Amino acid sequence: MLDSTPQGFLTIDRFADGTDLWLLATGTGLAPFVSILRDPATWQRFERIVAVHCVRESSELAYRDALEPAADHPLFEDRRAGFTYLPVVTQEPGFVGLRDRIPALLASGALEAAAGLSLDPARSRFMICGGPAMVEDTHRQLMRMGYRLSRLRAPAHIALENGW
Ligand SMILES: NC(=O)c1ccc[n+]([C@@H]2O[C@H](COP(=O)([O-])OP(=O)(O)OC[C@H]3O[C@@H](n4cnc5c(N)ncnc54)[C@H](OP(=O)(O)O)[C@@H]3O)[C@@H](O)[C@H]2O)c1
C-alpha cells in the first residue's frame, strides 16, 4: 500500500530545473518512485521520465505489470507520453534485456541506448533509491560523469536515499 503523495526528501522539489527525470532503483527502492509516478505534478514538471528497476531475478520486478508500456493501469491514467520503463535483471541467465548493474549500465551508455535518450547535465536529473552500496556506487558513477548532488541551497542533478 503506497501513498500517492510523495513525502520526505526524495521528491522532485529537490531539482530547480531539468526536463528528463531518471528514476534509478534496486529492489524495494522502487517504492518511492511509484508514489512519484502517481503524482500528476511529476508529469507536468518533466518531459521525459525513465524508470529503471534493477533486481536479481525477474520475479522481483514488482509493479512490472503497471509499468510496462502496454499497461492500462490507474497508476498512469492518461499520462504515459514520454515514459520509459527499463527492467534490469542481474542473476537470471535466461533473462532477455539489460543484465548489468546500474552503474555499469550508466558507464557503458547502455541505459541511454535502451531509453533512446541521451544524458545531458542541462536536462537530466537523477533520483537514486536502493541498498546503500548501490546508492553509493551509482552516485559515484554519476559524479564521474559530471553530475552533482542536489542540495537545498544549491540545486543540481542528483537526489538519493538509502532504501534500507
Ligand atoms: N533477493 C535475493 O534473492 C536475496 C538472496 C539472498 C540474500 N539477499 C539479501 O537480502 C538483501 C536485499 O536483497 P535484494 O536482492 O533485495 O537487494 P540487493 O542485494 O541490493 O540486489 C538488488 C539488485 O541490486 C544490485 N546491486 C547490488 N549491489 C549493487 C551495487 N553496489 N551497485 C549497483 N547495483 C547493486 C544487485 O545486483 P547483483 O545481482 O549483481 O548483486 C541486484 O540486481 C541483501 O542484503 C541481500 O544480500 C537477497
The ligand as a MOL file (V3000), in Angstrom:
LIG
                    3D

  0  0  0     0  0            999 V3000
M  V30 BEGIN CTAB
M  V30 COUNTS 48 52 0 0 0
M  V30 BEGIN ATOM
M  V30 1 N 16.9240 -11.2140 -3.3170 0
M  V30 2 C 17.5420 -12.3630 -3.0620 0
M  V30 3 O 17.3540 -13.3440 -3.7660 0
M  V30 4 C 18.4720 -12.4700 -1.8760 0
M  V30 5 C 19.0690 -13.6620 -1.5980 0
M  V30 6 C 19.9380 -13.7250 -0.5200 0
M  V30 7 C 20.1910 -12.6400 0.2630 0
M  V30 8 N 19.6090 -11.4710 -0.0170 0 CHG=1
M  V30 9 C 19.9200 -10.2950 0.8120 0
M  V30 10 O 18.7550 -9.5070 1.0510 0
M  V30 11 C 19.0930 -8.1020 0.9740 0
M  V30 12 C 18.2860 -7.4270 -0.1050 0
M  V30 13 O 18.4540 -8.1840 -1.3130 0
M  V30 14 P 17.8800 -7.6330 -2.6870 0
M  V30 15 O 18.0870 -8.6660 -3.7490 0
M  V30 16 O 16.5050 -7.0570 -2.4710 0 CHG=-1
M  V30 17 O 18.8040 -6.3450 -2.9300 0
M  V30 18 P 20.2700 -6.2820 -3.4620 0
M  V30 19 O 21.1730 -7.3000 -2.8760 0
M  V30 20 O 20.6480 -4.8640 -3.2780 0
M  V30 21 O 20.1220 -6.5990 -5.0580 0
M  V30 22 C 19.1790 -5.9320 -5.8780 0
M  V30 23 C 19.8700 -5.5140 -7.1320 0
M  V30 24 O 20.8460 -4.5290 -6.8200 0
M  V30 25 C 22.0570 -4.8870 -7.4350 0
M  V30 26 N 23.1650 -4.3820 -6.6570 0
M  V30 27 C 23.6710 -4.8720 -5.5040 0
M  V30 28 N 24.7090 -4.1430 -5.0850 0
M  V30 29 C 24.8680 -3.1700 -6.0010 0
M  V30 30 C 25.8100 -2.1100 -6.1250 0
M  V30 31 N 26.7720 -1.9040 -5.2270 0
M  V30 32 N 25.6900 -1.2910 -7.1940 0
M  V30 33 C 24.7210 -1.4750 -8.1050 0
M  V30 34 N 23.8230 -2.4750 -8.0480 0
M  V30 35 C 23.8910 -3.3200 -6.9980 0
M  V30 36 C 22.0300 -6.3940 -7.4710 0
M  V30 37 O 22.9360 -6.8420 -8.4660 0
M  V30 38 P 23.7850 -8.2100 -8.2530 0
M  V30 39 O 22.8520 -9.3360 -8.5270 0
M  V30 40 O 24.8910 -8.0740 -9.2480 0
M  V30 41 O 24.2700 -8.2180 -6.8260 0
M  V30 42 C 20.5950 -6.6810 -7.8000 0
M  V30 43 O 20.3460 -6.6020 -9.1720 0
M  V30 44 C 20.5980 -8.0340 0.7200 0
M  V30 45 O 21.2720 -7.9060 1.9420 0
M  V30 46 C 20.8900 -9.3800 0.0820 0
M  V30 47 O 22.2370 -9.7440 0.2840 0
M  V30 48 C 18.7320 -11.3640 -1.0780 0
M  V30 END ATOM
M  V30 BEGIN BOND
M  V30 1 1 1 2
M  V30 2 2 2 3
M  V30 3 1 2 4
M  V30 4 1 4 5
M  V30 5 2 4 48
M  V30 6 2 5 6
M  V30 7 1 6 7
M  V30 8 2 7 8
M  V30 9 1 8 9
M  V30 10 1 8 48
M  V30 11 1 9 10
M  V30 12 1 9 46
M  V30 13 1 10 11
M  V30 14 1 11 12
M  V30 15 1 11 44
M  V30 16 1 12 13
M  V30 17 1 13 14
M  V30 18 2 14 15
M  V30 19 1 14 16
M  V30 20 1 14 17
M  V30 21 1 17 18
M  V30 22 2 18 19
M  V30 23 1 18 20
M  V30 24 1 18 21
M  V30 25 1 21 22
M  V30 26 1 22 23
M  V30 27 1 23 24
M  V30 28 1 23 42
M  V30 29 1 24 25
M  V30 30 1 25 26
M  V30 31 1 25 36
M  V30 32 1 26 27
M  V30 33 1 26 35
M  V30 34 2 27 28
M  V30 35 1 28 29
M  V30 36 1 29 30
M  V30 37 2 29 35
M  V30 38 1 30 31
M  V30 39 2 30 32
M  V30 40 1 32 33
M  V30 41 2 33 34
M  V30 42 1 34 35
M  V30 43 1 36 37
M  V30 44 1 36 42
M  V30 45 1 37 38
M  V30 46 2 38 39
M  V30 47 1 38 40
M  V30 48 1 38 41
M  V30 49 1 42 43
M  V30 50 1 44 45
M  V30 51 1 44 46
M  V30 52 1 46 47
M  V30 END BOND
M  V30 END CTAB
M  END
